[in-house]
């Protein structure tokens, strides 16, 4: 009996300690918005970052913007939060990425469609290289898919309850796509989101037909907003934005082969809009600090933070196309480590100052 009493007391004390930890975490909670880049299979790194942020519990997410694979991650989080909170959001992310991997048992058509989404430009050895290199010389997606069948869009629709996402007012959500006619970015808000919008954000021109929304054709959002940041400033109360960047800004070698040249061109292209928006955010802060601009609903100083996918030995432009489940497990582990290091080193700075110059890399 005494032993049972001791066990009961230990259990009670353990529960109290857990409750105390949760209350302490809630008191320390800070608000932040997230901006998620696209980058093919490397978006699994962002899955890991999000998984740790959600599990840690110290950050309240006010808003998320995303492009391409970042848009997929964003709607998975929103869907989970709308359905059941942080744990459900983690579950939705894991379910999607496991389904998307080669070990996920997708039907052949969906497997091929997802492989195609996981690229900015096919390269030698990539799953879609033969598809694009051979067919795109003579045929466009309009020639080879006259019925515009899109199993990837069906896959997204199957994994996300967009009615729940649109009704979930606790989170601002933005997805970017590129207007084919004007080349301008179109940023879709939460109320406008559906599977077609997310598909538009990931519609690689040489692989997918442009996705028409209200009669306007759209391509991959990476060309014009990867990811958009300014909409988060205008709609959320948080003064902090964390960018999860999975496309390298810098390379320390000069590309010489055709493949490497094309890869570097794509990296520069898909980072250009982010670089521009970061400069705009910095300029707004400087103008406000110098008294040239008054803070208001659309403009205020913002603290920028960044987690960057490092260029490790196994992370190459070619690995953006990998849908091997082991690979899709390695990247989220790296994302969790990077998120943990970010919180350990910079949590106290959130709400106080930006840390983008001390970006945390995987």
N, C-alpha and C positions, 0 to 999 in steps of 0.2 A: 504493500500500500504506500509506504514511504517513497519507494522508487517511482511509483506512478505519480505521486504528488510532485516529486522533483521534476519529472518529465513534463507534467502539466505546467508547472511554473516556468520551466525553460521555454516551453512552446509559447506561453503567454508573453514572456519577456522578449522572445524573438519577434513575435508579431508586433509588440510595442516598438521595438527597435526599427522594424521595417516601416511602420506607420510614421515614426519620428523622422526617418530618412526621407520618406515621401513628402512630409510637411516641410522639412528643411529645403528639399529641392524646389518645392512650390514657391517658397519664400524667395529663393534665389533666382527664380525663373525670369528670363529676359525675353523680350520680343525681337524677332528678326524676320526678314524676308529672304527667300532663296531664289537664285537665278541659275538655271541648270542648262549648261551647254549640250549641244548634240555632238556625237562623235562615234556613231556606230556601236559596235560591241563594247567599246570602252565605256559606254553608258552604264555598264554593270558596276564600274567603279563608283558612279553616282548612287547607284542602289546601295552600296555599302556605306557611303557617307550618310545617306538618308536613314538607313537602318540604325546606325549608331546615334544620330541626333534624336530620332524618335525614342530609342530605348533609354537614352540618358535623361531625357525629360526636363532639362533645365532651360531649353529654348522653346518659347511659344512661337509657332510659325504663323505670321500674319498673312503672308502671301507667297506665291510661287510663280515664277515665269519659266518657261521651258521651250526648247526648240528640238525638233526631230526626236532622237532618243531621249533628250531632256524633257520634251513634251510628254512622252509616254510615261517617264518616271513621275512627272508632275501630276498627271491625271490618276495614276495608280495611288499616289499618296492621298490626293483629294478624295478619291473613291473610298479608301480605307477609313479616313477620318470621318467622312460622312456616314459610313455604315456602322462604325464601332469604336473609333478612336485610334490612338497610336498603335496599339498591338495589331489592330486590323489593317492599318496602313502598312505595317511591316509585313504582314501576311500577304497582302495584295502584291507588293513588290516582289517578294520571293516567289509567289505563284506564277507571276508573269515571266520572270527571267528564267525560271526553271522550265516553263513551257516553251520558251523561245530557244533554249539550248538544244543541242543535238540529242541530249538525253531526255528531252521533254516529251517525246512521242508525238510530235505534231504530224498531221497528215502531210503527204508529199507537197501538195500545192502550197499549204501554209508555210512549210519548211522553206521552200524556195522563195516565197515572198518575203519572209523575215530575213533570209540571207541577203536579199537584194536591198532591204532597208539598211542593213548594217554596213553601208559604204557611202563614201562621198564620190569616189572614182574608182572603178574596178582596176586591179593591178594583177600582175602575174601571180598565179597561185591562189587567188581569191576565189571563193565559191561562185561568184557571178562573173568572173573574168571571161570565160568562154561565151556566156550569154551576151555580154555587152560588146566585147571585142569583135566577135564574129557577126552578130546580128545587127549591131548599131551601125556597121559600115554600110548596110544596105536597107535596113528597116528601122523605123522608129517604134516606140511602144504602141502607137496608133495602128501600125501595120500588123504587128504580131499579136495584138490583143484587141481585135475590133469590137468585142462585146464588153470591153472594159471590166473584165472580171478582176476583183481585188480581194484575194483571201486575207491579205494583211489587215485591211480595214475591217473585215469580218472578225478577225482575231482580236483586234482592239475592242470592237463592240461587245464581244463575248466576255471580255475581262473587266469591263467598266460599266457601271450603272450610271449613265450620263444624266438621267433624271435626278438621281441623288446628288451628283456633282453640281448640277446647275442650281439646285435648291439649297446647297450648303453655303450659307452666307457667312460662316465663321472664317472663311478663307478666301482671299482674293487670288484669282488664278488667271494666267495669261499664256497664250500659245501663239507663236509667230509663224507666219508663212510669207512667201514672196509672190507678189502680184506679177504674173507673167507679162502682162501688157505694159506695166509702168516700171517694173523692177523695184518698186517700193515695198517696204515691209507692211504687212497687215497684222495687227495684234488683235487677237480674238480674246474677249473677256469670258469669264466663267459662264455667264448667261447664254453665250453663243456656242458653247462647246458641244461637240458630238464626235462620233468616230470619223466623219469625213474631215473635220477640221484638224484633228490630230494626224490623220493620214496626209492631209495637205502639207502639214509641217514637215513630214518625212518623205515627200514625193520627189525622189531623185529624178531629174529630167530625162536621162538616158535610159531609165529603167521603168518608171511609172508614167502613165499619162497624167497631165495636169489635172488636179482635182478642182472641179467647178463648184463654187459656193455662191449662191445667188447670182449665177450667170457669169461669175468672174473666175478665170483659171488661176490656180496657185501651184507653185513649186516649193521645194524644200526651204524652210525658213532660215537655214544657215547662211544663205546668200545675203540676207538683209537684216537679220536680228538674231544673233546667236550668243546669248539669249537677250531679250529686251529687258532693260533695267528701269528706264524712266517711268513706265506705267506703275511700277511698284511704289515710286515716290509719291505719285499723285493719288493713290488709293488706299495706302496703308498708313497706320499710325507709327510704325516702327521707324527709327532713325538709323537702322543698321541693315545692310544687305550683304549676304554671303554668296559669292559666286563660286560655283563648282565648275572648274575649267578642265576640260579633258582634251583640248587641242593645244599642242605646244606653241608658245609664242616665239621661242628661240630655238635655233639649231646651231650647233657649233662646228658643223662641217658644211662645205659647199656641195650641193647635189650636182652630179655629173651625168648619171644615167637618165634616160627618158622617164623611167618609172619614178626615180627619186625627184626629178624636177617637177613632174606633175603632182606628186604627193606634197611637195613644199608649196607649190602654187595654191593647192587646195587648203593647206593649213593657214596660209596667209589670208586667203579669201574668206575663210570661215571664222577667222579671228578679227577681221577688219571692223565689223559692226560693234563687237564688244570693246575693242580699243577705243573706238569713237565715243561710245556711251560712257566709258570710264573717264575719258577726258572731259566730257560734258558735265558729269557729276562733280569732278574736281573743280571745273571752272565755276559752276554754280556756287560751290562752297567758298571759293576765293572772292567772288563778287559780293556775296553776302557778308563775308568777313571784313571786306574793305568798305562796306556801306553803299556799294553801287546797286545792290539789289536787296529788296525787302523780302524777308521770309513770308511765305503765304501758302495757300493750299497746294499749289503746284511746285513750289520751290522751297527747299530748306536744306541745311547742311546734312549730308549723309555720311555715315561711317561705313566704309567699304572694307570687306574682308574676303579672303580668297583661299580655297583649297584647290591644289593643282595636282593632276595626275602626272607623276614623274615619268621620265623617259628611261625606265629600267631596261635591263637587257632583253627581257621578253616582250617589251612593249614597243612595237614598231608600227609603221603605217599599215603593214599587212595584217597585223593582229586586230585591227578594227573589224576585220571580216570574220573573226573566229567565233563560231557558235558552239565550240566544244564545251561541255558542261564543266570540266575541270578548269578550263580557262575562265568561264563565267563564275566560278567559285573563287578563283585566285584574285580577281579584280575586286569583288566586294570586300574581301578580307583586307586588301590594301586600302579600300575606301574607309572601312571602319577604323583602321589604324590612323589614317590621316585625320579623320574627324575627331578621334580621341585626342590626338596631339594638338589639334586646333583648340579644342575646349580646354585642355590642360594649360596651354600656353597663353590663350587669348580671351578666355571667358570674362575675366575682369575688365578687359578693354571694351567689350560689347556695351553699347550705350554711352561710352565715354569718348572713344577715339577710334579712328580707322587703323587697320593693321595690314592693308593690302601690300605694303612694301615688304612685309614679313610673311608673305604667303606660305602656307603650310603645304608641303609636297608629300606625295605618297612615298 
